[in-house]
Amino acid sequence: MRFTILLYLQVVLLVSHISSELPKIIKVCPRSSSDLNKCIIESIELLRPHITIGDLGDNFTVPKLEPLSIDEIIIDNGNDLEANFKNLSVFGPSKFNVLNLNTNITQMQFDFDLELPSLEFFGDYSIVLNILIKFRGKGKLKGLFKNCKTHVKANAKIIDEQNHMEFTLDVKMKVSYAQFELQNLFDNDSFLSKLGNRIINDNYEIFLNELKPGLEKSLGKIFSNIVNNILKNSTYDEMFPE
């Protein structure tokens, strides 16, 4: 979820180099810039209020950050976890802080370290989970992540003679604190549902460790698709002018 932010940082980084067809609010950062990383971060800060509402001006729109909408995330870790999260609304992505950025234009690689103070999310879930006891449920979900640290590695490659590019994003995350409320656990048995949520929240690190591999993989795919959609008509030289 926070990775969305990563996505937007990457998008900003990339679109900030595109030609005059892009909205005037975008600060261009030539690859010959004396401090390319600093220029990109400044461009991100200028774009923050616009990507928050999903409107860059001049009829250029992107999915908004507040709230961030995620249609579906599917996680299957074999016998330990099968989960499906749908219709997610995530609040807090626009509050991201860029802690560090390393850009290698020659290798077409971008490494972001990001921090999100708080992420609150709501949606639908179905889950079969083995942690201490076997959990099974389907219903409404709400949750909270605090002090989220995320690393995103974005790699690009040339895919045709016109120098159009394709991006792949790899996402890794660390959450300092998490809280969940899963409605209708154990067929809405009130006692077992409360017990199940308490066990999950008392052992949220274990729950997160089960979720993370599938969550990171799903988010990486989601953000890669969005970046490639936004930049599908842009070439390397348009994105990274001399």
Secondary structure, DSSP 8 states (H G I E B T S, - for coil): -THHHHHHHHHHHHHTTS-TTS-TT-----TT-TTHHHHHHHHHHHHHHHHHHTB-STT-B---STTEEEEEEEEE-TTSEEEEEEEEEEE-GGG-EEEEEEEETTTTEEEEEEEEEEEEEEEEEEEEEESSSEEEEEEEEEEEEEEEEEEEEEEEEE-STT-BEEEEEEEEEEEEEEEEEETTBGGG-HHHHHHHHHHHHHTHHHHHHHHHHHHHHHHHHHHHHHHHHHTTT-BHHHHS--
